[in-house]
Structure formats: C-alpha cells, structure tokens
C-alpha cells in the first residue's frame, strides 16, 4: 500500500502540487478557482502468496485460509496520516500539512485510529530477513525506516490489532495477513526483561485457536513429559506459566500446532510461525546475563526440543545442543525439585533418544542428577527415573566407542540387575502371557498397574540391550567364540526388544511407552528374524503414528529394506 501525494487534479495532470500552510486547497486549484480534493487515494496490492528461502531453496506459501479460520475484528474506519516532509520524495511537495483529527479531510465521521506506516508485506514472517538476499545492498530496497520511539513509552494497548514494536528482535506485523498474534503482542518495549518477565493483567488474551492448541498440549502432549513426574508439572504448571510468559506460550503453541498438523496431514506453517516468534524471545532472553536464566528459559528450550523431535526429516538438533549446554550450566536444576527438576529428567529422556536414534554422544553432566531425591524415594516415578539414569550412564560409557572400561561396565551390569530384583511388588504384571510367534503372538502380554512401571520396565530391558551391545568380551581371544557371542548378542537384543514392544501394546493407554519401542526398532529391529515378529512390529509402528501422532513411516521403510536384504543373504548363502 502507498499513500498518494497532492490533490486529485494535480495527480491527473502530473504536475507538482503545493499548498500554503493553513490553506484548504492547493495553489493550482486556488488559481483556477476549482474544487481541490486533498483526500489521498490508497491502492492496496493483493498478496496471494509469499516465498521463503530455507536451506538454499525457496518455498512458496499460499495465503489461503481455511473456511473455518478465526479472524479478529478490525475497526471500520481508520485515519491515514501524510508522511513527514523528511521522508518525502523529491517529486512531492514538502509543505503539505499533516492531517489532524477533526480536520475536514478526515474521510469519516467516526472516531479515527492511527496506523503506523512501518508495516511491510513480508514482515509478519518470523524472520523477515530470510525473504531477501544476504547481500545488504539488495536488502536496502526492502527496508522501511521507522520513526524514532521513546524506549520508555509503553505500547498502545487500546489498539490490539496493530501492536507496537516490542524490541529490535521482534518483527513488524501485518495482522491482516496473519491471524497469529506476533511476539510483540505479548511483550513490551519498556524493558529488555520483557521477554522473560510475566505479563501484567488477568486476561489470557488467547484466541480460540490458541486456546484449542493449549488444551491439546495439556491433554495430549504434556502426559508424554509427565510420565515419571507424580506432580505432572508439564500438565499443570507449564500452562500457567504460558499464560504469563510469552516465550513459554509460543513454545507450547508451536509444539501443539506441529502435532496437530501431523495428525491431520496438513502443512505446519502455523507451527513454524509460532516457532519463529518463540525464537525471537528466546534469543533475547539468552542475550541477558546468565544470572537471569531461570526455569522458564529451561523448559522453553526443552519444549522446543520436543518440537524438533516430531519431524525427524527436518530435525537439525539445534535445541538439543542448546538444552545440553543450558542444563550443564544450570547444574542445580536436576536436583532442585519442582518444575526445573521435572524438566531436567524430561531432557534426560530426550538425550537418550538422540543417542539411540541419531547416534549422538551423551553430553549431559550426569553428576548433576546424582544429587536428586529420586535415589532416596520409593514411589513408582522415582524408581523409574533411577533406571533411566542407568541407561544414560551406559550410553555415556559406551558412546559407540571401542574403549569401554571393563570395571565400570561390570559395575553398571550389577547396578541394573540389583535395581530389577529390588523392584516393588506393585511392578509385577497383573497378567503375563509369554510370546509365541508360531501362534501369531509375537510379543508377550504384560498388564502393569501404573504407567511408571510400564515405562520403567521398558528402560530396564533397554539397559540390558545397551549392556549387551557394549560388551567387548575382553577375555575372549578365539575368533569362533567371538562370532558365537555375536549371534548370542543378537538373540539377547531380540528377546529384550520384543518385551519392550509387548509392554507398549499391553498398556496402550500409556502413550509414552510407544516411544522407546519405536526408537529401539529403528536401532535394533534387524535382530527380529521371525516373520510374525516383523509383521507385528510394522503393525505396531502404524498404530503408533495413527494414535500418537509420531511419524513412523521412515522406520517402516528402513526395516523392510533391512529385513529383505538379510533374507536375501540368508537365502543366497543357504543355496551355496
């Protein structure tokens, strides 16, 4: 949109239009005795799509909304103000007075509202600079100067459709183009601490869509993180913080929007925009002194890591690296109790996921976890966290290298077995039925009393798999014995893997139990050689994607390829 200069007649005649101060008509119209219409016409350009450059390729985003899209109300009348003489072009007059409220040239008799002149077509995107070339000389053509603002002046809250700029990190916004409120809607320019400080007021100011996403987080996603937290901090405390802290809210909305898009098979443009807005606030928060870092920053990063995990194809592990560094720096969080400790244990499970699926080293400082009270308590959640900690220690010792210390490895073997034999009586299955692949029952049936028991036993069998895979057989020198032990190792891994899957399928309401079974199938699924086990694993993965909303198609394709190759080798060698 561009504001025209001069009166209508001068524009039609393509002549310079000048007006004396205080005059109601321009000089040319006054000289000719004609009516002078100074109302500026506005020409709006229709924008149907935008292009966003990512990883060297441009993606086209269609600006077409769903028929059920929720829209905000906009005022029926607006007052447009002429640009100042300092910003005028050379061909335009410099003596046109600004239009004032109550002036005869205001094209409405309703109460006008001002609109800033600093909005651009692409500025509603999370990082508008990606729309342009990295060459600063090219980017200058897209830059729009904004008038200087008093940093101590709070934004105008009466006109929520056009929020003021929150900080130098926040993008400018076109609410007409994007129904998603920008980061600036939630923050103030009054203080650099606004990104981590709570919002004032009791109103949540959530749109219907945001309320839906927040409820989706509470009901569907938070239980994944709260599986070993009796106080369910992610389902109770995080939503409360989200209503007060913009950074937390944007992280929650990004995660919920991405999961919603996966379940519905839709584009995740909405999640990407929330994610971009959260990154603006996160970058500003990380730029502050370290003494200002708190648990809000911690679980924002952990929630963003959950956001990354939902899409393996685009998972660049940025938040995984950031979470590692942040947790190691905030060393007391893993043993501080409350929400910070709950978040730390959630990220420990995320770190195990990165080790199993993405072959990343365990970089967390596990000594921070050893001071936690979970080692002194006997509730189901604490007992499950202990075996999760042992899994992390095994991965830290192993890390895929060939230099595993035998003494430390044996100590972990003894610790894992001691944990298993000392488990509470409530961890015994209500019902147990052995697997029998020949009867098309490839996985055992184990009904557990508590969700924590189901997940805890999964991590026990996972620890056994890690110990078996990291066993270097230090005292064995015979090649035949090493080859025999390698086959035994695959059988051992297979037996524990079917138990992990059986725990998932027997306790299907425990959605967190799906994850470890999926991760281990990706890593060790090749060990399953019976046709019933293979077919049952594929059915389990398809059910997981449908019920949980976790993409498993890529795991299915990998397993089918691996099993086919191994079967071909077995057949070829058998014929030979």
C-alpha positions as CSV (number, residue, x, y, z in Angstrom):
1,X,0.0,0.0,0.0
2,X,1.3,3.5,-0.9
3,X,-0.2,6.9,0.0
4,X,-0.6,9.2,-3.0
5,X,0.7,12.8,-2.8
6,X,-1.1,16.0,-3.8
7,X,-4.7,16.6,-4.8
8,X,-6.6,14.5,-7.3
9,X,-6.5,17.1,-10.2
10,X,-2.7,17.7,-9.9
11,X,-2.1,13.9,-9.9
12,X,-4.2,13.5,-13.1
13,X,-2.3,16.4,-14.7
14,X,1.1,15.0,-13.4
15,X,2.1,18.4,-12.1
16,X,3.7,19.4,-8.8
17,X,1.1,20.1,-6.1
18,X,1.9,22.7,-3.5
19,X,-0.2,24.0,-0.7
20,X,0.3,27.1,1.5
21,X,0.3,26.5,5.3
22,X,-3.3,26.6,6.6
23,X,-4.8,26.7,3.1
24,X,-7.8,24.4,2.3
25,X,-6.7,23.9,-1.4
26,X,-3.5,23.7,-3.3
27,X,-2.0,26.7,-5.2
28,X,-3.0,25.4,-8.7
29,X,-6.7,24.8,-7.8
30,X,-6.9,28.2,-6.0
31,X,-5.5,29.9,-9.1
32,X,-8.0,28.1,-11.4
33,X,-10.9,28.5,-8.9
34,X,-11.6,24.8,-8.9
35,X,-12.6,22.5,-6.0
36,X,-9.5,20.9,-4.5
37,X,-9.8,17.3,-3.2
38,X,-6.8,16.5,-1.0
39,X,-8.2,13.2,0.2
40,X,-5.3,10.8,-0.6
41,X,-6.3,7.7,-2.6
42,X,-4.9,4.4,-1.4
43,X,-4.0,1.5,-3.6
44,X,-3.8,-2.0,-2.0
45,X,-1.9,-4.7,-3.7
46,X,-3.4,-8.2,-3.4
47,X,-0.9,-10.7,-1.9
48,X,-1.9,-14.3,-2.6
49,X,1.4,-16.0,-1.8
50,X,4.9,-15.3,-0.4
51,X,8.2,-17.0,-0.9
52,X,10.5,-18.1,1.9
53,X,14.1,-19.2,1.4
54,X,15.3,-22.0,3.6
55,X,18.5,-24.2,3.2
56,X,19.2,-22.6,-0.2
57,X,15.8,-23.4,-1.7
58,X,12.7,-21.1,-2.0
59,X,9.4,-22.4,-0.8
60,X,6.1,-21.0,-1.9
61,X,3.4,-20.4,0.8
62,X,-0.1,-19.8,-0.4
63,X,-2.0,-17.3,1.7
64,X,-5.3,-19.2,1.6
65,X,-7.1,-19.7,4.8
66,X,-9.4,-22.5,5.9
67,X,-13.1,-21.8,5.7
68,X,-13.3,-22.2,9.5
69,X,-10.4,-19.8,10.1
70,X,-11.0,-17.5,13.1
71,X,-10.5,-13.8,12.4
72,X,-10.0,-10.8,14.7
73,X,-12.3,-7.8,14.5
74,X,-10.9,-4.7,12.8
75,X,-12.1,-1.1,13.1
76,X,-14.5,0.1,10.4
77,X,-12.7,3.4,10.0
78,X,-9.0,4.4,10.0
79,X,-7.2,7.7,9.8
80,X,-4.2,7.8,7.5
81,X,-1.6,10.4,8.1
82,X,0.6,12.0,5.4
83,X,4.3,11.2,5.6
84,X,6.5,13.9,7.1
85,X,8.5,16.2,4.9
86,X,11.7,14.4,5.9
87,X,10.6,11.2,4.3
88,X,9.0,12.7,1.2
89,X,10.3,12.0,-2.3
90,X,12.0,14.7,-4.5
91,X,8.9,14.9,-6.8
92,X,6.5,15.6,-3.9
93,X,5.7,18.7,-2.0
94,X,7.3,19.5,1.3
95,X,4.7,21.9,2.6
96,X,1.6,19.7,2.9
97,X,0.4,20.0,6.4
98,X,-0.3,16.8,8.4
99,X,-3.9,15.7,8.6
100,X,-5.2,16.2,12.1
101,X,-8.1,14.7,13.9
102,X,-11.1,16.9,13.4
103,X,-9.7,18.2,10.1
104,X,-12.1,18.5,7.2
105,X,-10.1,16.0,5.2
106,X,-10.7,13.0,7.6
107,X,-12.8,10.7,5.4
108,X,-15.1,9.5,8.2
109,X,-17.2,11.0,11.0
110,X,-16.3,8.1,13.3
111,X,-13.5,8.1,15.9
112,X,-10.3,7.5,13.9
113,X,-7.4,5.3,14.9
114,X,-3.9,5.7,13.8
115,X,-2.0,3.1,11.9
116,X,1.8,3.0,11.8
117,X,3.5,3.4,8.5
118,X,6.2,0.9,9.1
119,X,4.5,-2.4,8.0
120,X,5.8,-4.3,5.1
121,X,4.3,-7.1,3.1
122,X,6.7,-9.8,4.4
123,X,7.2,-8.5,7.9
124,X,4.7,-10.8,9.5
125,X,7.0,-13.8,9.0
126,X,9.1,-14.9,11.9
127,X,12.4,-13.8,10.4
128,X,11.6,-11.4,7.5
129,X,15.2,-11.1,6.5
130,X,15.2,-14.6,5.0
131,X,12.9,-13.3,2.3
132,X,15.7,-11.2,0.9
133,X,19.2,-11.7,-0.3
134,X,22.0,-11.9,2.1
135,X,23.5,-9.0,0.1
136,X,23.0,-5.9,2.2
137,X,22.8,-3.7,-1.0
138,X,19.8,-5.7,-2.2
139,X,18.1,-5.8,1.2
140,X,18.2,-2.0,1.4
141,X,15.4,-1.8,-1.2
142,X,13.1,-3.6,1.1
143,X,14.0,-1.7,4.2
144,X,11.4,0.7,5.7
145,X,12.6,3.4,8.1
146,X,10.6,3.7,11.3
147,X,10.3,6.9,13.3
148,X,12.3,7.0,16.5
149,X,10.5,5.8,19.5
150,X,10.9,6.6,23.2
151,X,12.1,3.3,24.7
152,X,10.4,4.1,28.0
153,X,7.0,4.6,26.3
154,X,4.8,1.5,26.7
155,X,2.9,0.3,23.6
156,X,-0.6,1.4,22.9
157,X,-2.8,-1.3,24.3
158,X,-6.1,0.0,23.2
159,X,-5.4,-0.8,19.6
160,X,-4.6,-4.5,19.8
161,X,-4.9,-5.0,16.1
162,X,-1.8,-3.0,15.4
163,X,0.6,-3.7,18.3
164,X,3.7,-1.6,18.7
165,X,7.2,-2.9,18.2
166,X,8.4,-4.9,21.2
167,X,12.1,-4.8,20.7
168,X,14.8,-4.8,18.0
169,X,14.4,-8.6,17.8
170,X,10.7,-8.6,17.1
171,X,9.4,-8.5,13.5
172,X,6.9,-5.9,12.3
173,X,3.4,-7.3,11.9
174,X,0.6,-7.2,9.4
175,X,-2.4,-8.7,11.3
176,X,-4.4,-8.6,8.1
177,X,-2.1,-11.1,6.5
178,X,-1.5,-13.4,9.5
179,X,-4.2,-14.4,12.1
180,X,-1.4,-15.4,14.5
181,X,-0.5,-12.8,17.1
182,X,3.1,-11.8,16.9
183,X,5.6,-11.8,19.7
184,X,5.2,-8.1,20.1
185,X,1.6,-8.5,21.1
186,X,2.8,-10.2,24.2
187,X,5.8,-8.1,25.1
188,X,6.6,-4.5,25.8
189,X,9.4,-2.2,24.7
190,X,9.6,-0.8,28.2
191,X,12.2,-3.2,29.4
192,X,14.7,-5.7,27.9
193,X,13.5,-8.1,30.5
194,X,10.0,-8.2,29.0
195,X,10.8,-11.4,27.2
196,X,11.2,-13.3,30.5
197,X,9.0,-11.1,32.7
198,X,5.4,-12.1,33.3
199,X,2.7,-10.2,31.5
200,X,0.5,-7.9,33.6
201,X,-3.2,-8.3,33.9
202,X,-5.6,-11.2,34.5
203,X,-6.9,-11.7,30.9
204,X,-5.2,-14.5,29.0
205,X,-5.9,-12.8,25.6
206,X,-5.9,-16.2,23.8
207,X,-7.7,-16.6,20.5
208,X,-10.0,-19.6,20.1
209,X,-7.3,-21.3,18.1
210,X,-4.6,-20.7,20.7
211,X,-7.0,-21.9,23.4
212,X,-7.5,-25.1,21.4
213,X,-3.8,-25.6,21.0
214,X,-3.1,-25.0,24.7
215,X,-5.7,-27.6,25.6
216,X,-4.2,-30.0,23.1
217,X,-0.9,-29.6,24.9
218,X,-2.4,-30.2,28.3
219,X,-4.4,-33.3,27.3
220,X,-2.2,-34.9,24.7
221,X,1.4,-33.8,24.8
222,X,2.1,-32.9,28.5
223,X,1.4,-36.5,29.6
224,X,4.3,-37.6,27.5
225,X,6.7,-35.5,29.5
226,X,4.9,-36.1,32.9
227,X,5.2,-39.9,32.7
228,X,7.8,-40.0,35.5
229,X,6.6,-36.9,37.4
230,X,4.0,-37.6,40.1
231,X,3.1,-33.9,40.2
232,X,2.6,-33.6,36.5
233,X,4.4,-30.3,36.1
234,X,4.1,-30.1,32.4
235,X,0.3,-30.5,32.5
236,X,-0.3,-28.2,35.4
237,X,2.5,-25.6,35.9
238,X,3.6,-25.1,32.3
239,X,0.2,-24.0,31.1
240,X,0.0,-21.5,34.0
241,X,3.4,-20.1,33.0
242,X,2.3,-20.0,29.4
243,X,-0.5,-17.6,30.3
244,X,2.1,-15.2,31.9
245,X,5.3,-15.7,29.9
246,X,5.1,-15.1,26.1
247,X,8.2,-17.2,25.4
248,X,6.7,-20.2,27.1
249,X,3.4,-19.7,25.4
250,X,4.9,-19.5,21.9
251,X,6.9,-22.7,22.5
252,X,3.8,-24.6,23.7
253,X,1.7,-23.3,20.7
254,X,4.5,-24.3,18.3
255,X,4.6,-27.9,19.6
256,X,0.9,-28.3,19.7
257,X,0.4,-26.8,16.2
258,X,3.0,-29.1,14.7
259,X,1.5,-32.2,16.3
260,X,-2.0,-31.1,15.1
261,X,-0.6,-30.7,11.6
262,X,0.9,-34.2,11.7
263,X,-2.3,-35.8,12.9
264,X,-4.4,-34.0,10.2
265,X,-1.8,-34.4,7.5
266,X,-1.7,-30.7,7.0
267,X,1.0,-28.1,6.4
268,X,2.8,-26.9,9.6
269,X,3.1,-23.3,8.5
270,X,1.3,-22.3,11.7
271,X,3.8,-24.2,13.9
272,X,6.7,-22.7,12.0
273,X,5.4,-19.2,12.6
274,X,4.9,-19.8,16.4
275,X,8.4,-21.3,16.5
276,X,9.9,-18.3,14.8
277,X,8.2,-15.9,17.2
278,X,9.4,-18.0,20.2
279,X,13.0,-17.9,18.8
280,X,12.9,-14.1,18.8
281,X,12.0,-14.1,22.5
282,X,14.5,-16.9,23.3
283,X,17.4,-15.2,21.6
284,X,16.6,-12.0,23.5
285,X,16.5,-14.0,26.8
286,X,19.7,-15.7,26.1
287,X,21.4,-12.4,25.4
288,X,20.7,-11.3,29.0
289,X,23.2,-12.0,31.8
290,X,23.4,-15.7,33.0
291,X,22.1,-14.8,36.4
292,X,18.8,-14.0,34.8
293,X,18.4,-17.6,33.5
294,X,15.5,-19.4,35.2
295,X,13.4,-22.5,34.8
296,X,11.1,-20.6,32.3
297,X,14.1,-20.5,29.9
298,X,14.9,-24.1,30.6
299,X,11.6,-25.7,29.8
300,X,11.1,-23.4,26.8
301,X,14.2,-25.0,25.3
302,X,13.1,-28.5,26.3
303,X,9.6,-27.9,24.7
304,X,11.3,-26.7,21.6
305,X,13.3,-29.8,21.5
306,X,10.1,-31.8,21.6
307,X,9.0,-29.7,18.7
308,X,12.2,-30.7,16.8
309,X,11.7,-34.4,17.5
310,X,8.3,-34.5,15.9
311,X,9.9,-34.1,12.5
312,X,13.0,-36.2,12.1
313,X,13.4,-35.2,8.5
314,X,14.0,-31.5,9.5
315,X,15.5,-32.2,12.9
316,X,18.7,-30.1,13.0
317,X,19.1,-30.8,16.7
318,X,19.6,-27.1,17.4
319,X,17.6,-27.2,20.6
320,X,19.2,-30.5,21.6
321,X,22.6,-28.8,21.6
322,X,21.2,-25.7,23.4
323,X,19.5,-27.8,26.0
324,X,22.7,-29.7,26.7
325,X,24.6,-26.5,27.3
326,X,21.9,-24.9,29.3
327,X,21.4,-27.9,31.6
328,X,25.1,-28.3,32.2
329,X,25.3,-24.6,33.0
330,X,22.3,-24.7,35.3
331,X,23.8,-27.5,37.3
332,X,21.4,-27.4,40.2
333,X,18.3,-27.8,38.1
334,X,18.4,-31.7,38.0
335,X,18.3,-31.8,41.8
336,X,16.4,-28.6,42.7
337,X,13.0,-30.2,42.9
338,X,9.8,-28.8,41.4
339,X,9.5,-27.9,37.7
340,X,13.1,-27.4,37.0
341,X,14.0,-30.9,38.1
342,X,11.0,-32.4,36.2
343,X,12.2,-30.6,33.0
344,X,15.7,-31.9,33.6
345,X,14.5,-35.5,33.8
346,X,12.4,-35.0,30.6
347,X,15.5,-33.8,28.8
348,X,17.5,-36.8,30.0
349,X,15.0,-39.0,28.2
350,X,15.4,-36.7,25.1
351,X,19.1,-37.1,25.3
352,X,18.7,-40.9,25.4
353,X,16.5,-40.6,22.3
354,X,19.2,-38.6,20.5
355,X,21.8,-41.3,21.4
356,X,19.6,-44.2,20.2
357,X,18.1,-42.8,17.1
358,X,20.6,-40.2,15.9
359,X,23.8,-41.8,17.3
360,X,24.7,-38.6,19.3
361,X,27.0,-38.9,22.3
362,X,25.7,-38.4,25.8
363,X,26.9,-34.9,26.6
364,X,24.9,-34.2,29.8
365,X,26.8,-33.9,33.0
366,X,25.2,-36.9,34.8
367,X,26.8,-35.9,38.1
368,X,24.1,-33.2,38.4
369,X,21.4,-35.9,38.5
370,X,23.1,-38.0,41.3
371,X,22.1,-35.4,43.9
372,X,18.4,-35.8,43.0
373,X,16.0,-37.1,45.7
374,X,14.7,-39.8,43.3
375,X,17.5,-42.1,44.6
376,X,16.2,-41.8,48.1
377,X,12.5,-42.3,47.3
378,X,10.5,-45.5,46.5
379,X,7.5,-44.2,44.6
380,X,7.0,-45.6,41.1
381,X,8.0,-42.4,39.3
382,X,11.3,-42.1,41.2
383,X,12.1,-45.8,40.8
384,X,11.6,-45.5,37.1
385,X,13.9,-42.4,36.9
386,X,16.7,-44.5,38.5
387,X,16.7,-47.0,35.7
388,X,16.5,-44.1,33.2
389,X,19.6,-42.7,34.8
390,X,21.4,-46.0,34.5
391,X,20.5,-46.1,30.8
392,X,22.1,-42.7,30.4
393,X,25.2,-43.8,32.3
394,X,25.6,-46.9,30.0
395,X,25.3,-44.7,26.9
396,X,27.8,-42.2,28.4
397,X,30.3,-45.0,29.0
398,X,29.6,-46.6,25.6
399,X,29.0,-43.7,23.2
400,X,29.6,-46.2,20.3
401,X,33.4,-46.3,21.0
402,X,35.6,-49.4,21.5
403,X,37.2,-48.1,24.7
404,X,34.7,-49.2,27.2
405,X,36.2,-49.7,30.7
406,X,35.5,-53.3,31.8
407,X,35.3,-52.5,35.6
408,X,32.9,-49.6,35.1
409,X,30.8,-51.7,32.7
410,X,30.6,-54.6,35.1
411,X,29.5,-52.1,37.9
412,X,26.7,-51.0,35.7
413,X,25.6,-54.6,35.0
414,X,25.4,-55.2,38.7
415,X,23.5,-52.0,39.4
416,X,20.9,-52.7,36.7
417,X,20.3,-56.3,37.9
418,X,20.1,-55.1,41.5
419,X,17.5,-52.5,40.5
420,X,15.5,-55.2,38.8
421,X,15.5,-57.6,41.7
422,X,14.7,-54.9,44.2
423,X,11.7,-53.5,42.3
424,X,8.5,-53.0,44.3
425,X,5.8,-55.8,44.3
426,X,3.5,-53.4,42.5
427,X,5.7,-53.7,39.5
428,X,4.7,-57.3,39.0
429,X,2.3,-57.7,36.0
430,X,-1.3,-58.1,36.7
431,X,-1.3,-60.6,33.9
432,X,1.6,-62.1,32.0
433,X,1.4,-64.3,28.9
434,X,4.5,-65.5,27.0
435,X,5.1,-64.7,23.4
436,X,4.6,-67.4,20.8
437,X,5.4,-66.4,17.2
438,X,4.3,-69.7,15.8
439,X,0.8,-69.0,17.1
440,X,0.9,-65.4,15.7
441,X,1.5,-64.0,19.2
442,X,5.0,-62.4,18.6
443,X,5.0,-60.2,21.8
444,X,4.4,-61.1,25.4
445,X,1.4,-59.7,27.2
446,X,2.1,-57.7,30.4
447,X,-0.6,-55.7,32.2
448,X,1.1,-53.2,34.5
449,X,-0.6,-51.4,37.4
450,X,1.0,-48.0,36.9
451,X,2.2,-46.2,33.8
452,X,5.6,-45.5,35.5
453,X,6.0,-49.3,36.0
454,X,5.4,-50.0,32.3
455,X,7.9,-47.3,31.2
456,X,10.4,-48.2,33.9
457,X,10.5,-51.9,32.8
458,X,10.9,-50.7,29.2
459,X,14.0,-48.8,30.3
460,X,15.3,-51.9,32.2
461,X,15.1,-54.0,29.0
462,X,16.7,-51.1,27.1
463,X,19.6,-51.0,29.6
464,X,20.0,-54.8,29.1
465,X,20.2,-54.2,25.3
466,X,22.8,-51.4,25.7
467,X,24.9,-53.6,28.0
468,X,24.8,-56.5,25.6
469,X,25.7,-54.3,22.7
470,X,28.6,-52.6,24.6
471,X,30.1,-55.9,25.9
472,X,33.6,-56.1,24.4
473,X,34.2,-59.7,25.7
474,X,37.6,-58.5,27.0
475,X,38.8,-62.0,27.9
476,X,37.8,-63.8,24.7
477,X,40.5,-64.3,22.1
478,X,39.1,-67.0,19.9
479,X,37.6,-65.8,16.6
480,X,35.0,-68.6,16.7
481,X,34.0,-67.6,20.2
482,X,33.6,-64.0,19.3
483,X,31.4,-65.0,16.3
484,X,29.3,-67.2,18.5
485,X,28.9,-64.4,21.1
486,X,27.9,-62.0,18.3
487,X,24.9,-64.3,17.5
488,X,24.1,-64.7,21.1
489,X,24.1,-60.9,21.4
490,X,21.6,-60.5,18.6
491,X,19.4,-63.1,20.2
492,X,19.6,-61.3,23.6
493,X,18.8,-58.0,22.0
494,X,15.8,-59.6,20.2
495,X,14.4,-61.1,23.4
496,X,14.5,-57.8,25.2
497,X,13.2,-55.9,22.2
498,X,10.0,-58.0,22.0
499,X,9.4,-57.4,25.7
500,X,9.7,-53.6,25.2
501,X,7.1,-53.8,22.4
502,X,4.9,-56.1,24.4
503,X,4.9,-53.6,27.3
504,X,3.8,-50.9,24.8
505,X,1.0,-53.0,23.3
506,X,-0.2,-54.4,26.6
507,X,-0.5,-50.9,28.1
508,X,-1.7,-48.9,25.1
509,X,-3.1,-46.0,27.1
510,X,0.4,-45.2,28.2
511,X,1.5,-43.2,25.1
512,X,5.0,-42.6,26.4
513,X,5.6,-46.3,26.2
514,X,5.3,-46.2,22.4
515,X,8.4,-44.1,22.1
516,X,11.2,-46.4,23.4
517,X,9.8,-49.3,21.4
518,X,9.9,-47.2,18.3
519,X,13.4,-46.0,18.9
520,X,14.7,-49.5,19.6
521,X,13.0,-50.8,16.5
522,X,14.9,-48.2,14.4
523,X,18.2,-49.1,16.1
524,X,17.9,-52.9,16.5
525,X,14.9,-54.0,14.5
526,X,17.1,-56.0,12.2
527,X,17.6,-58.5,15.0
528,X,14.0,-59.7,14.7
529,X,14.1,-62.6,12.3
530,X,10.8,-64.3,12.7
531,X,8.1,-63.3,10.1
532,X,5.5,-62.9,12.9
533,X,7.8,-60.6,14.9
534,X,8.5,-58.5,11.8
535,X,4.8,-58.2,10.8
536,X,3.8,-57.4,14.3
537,X,6.4,-54.7,14.6
538,X,5.2,-53.0,11.4
539,X,1.6,-53.1,12.7
540,X,2.7,-51.6,16.0
541,X,4.5,-48.7,14.1
542,X,1.5,-48.0,12.0
543,X,-0.7,-47.9,15.1
544,X,1.7,-45.5,16.8
545,X,1.6,-43.0,14.0
546,X,-2.2,-43.1,14.0
547,X,-2.8,-43.0,17.7
548,X,0.2,-41.0,19.0
549,X,0.9,-38.7,16.1
550,X,4.6,-39.7,15.8
551,X,5.9,-40.2,12.3
552,X,7.0,-43.9,11.8
553,X,6.8,-44.3,8.1
554,X,10.5,-43.8,7.7
555,X,11.2,-46.6,10.3
556,X,8.9,-49.0,8.5
557,X,10.7,-48.3,5.2
558,X,14.1,-48.9,6.8
559,X,13.1,-52.1,8.5
560,X,11.5,-53.5,5.3
561,X,14.7,-52.8,3.4
562,X,16.9,-54.3,6.1
563,X,14.9,-57.5,6.5
564,X,14.7,-58.0,2.8
565,X,18.5,-57.7,2.4
566,X,19.2,-60.1,5.3
567,X,16.7,-62.6,3.9
568,X,18.4,-62.4,0.5
569,X,21.8,-63.0,2.1
570,X,20.5,-66.0,4.1
571,X,18.9,-67.5,1.0
572,X,22.0,-66.9,-1.1
573,X,24.3,-68.4,1.4
574,X,21.9,-71.3,2.1
575,X,21.8,-72.2,-1.5
576,X,25.6,-72.1,-1.7
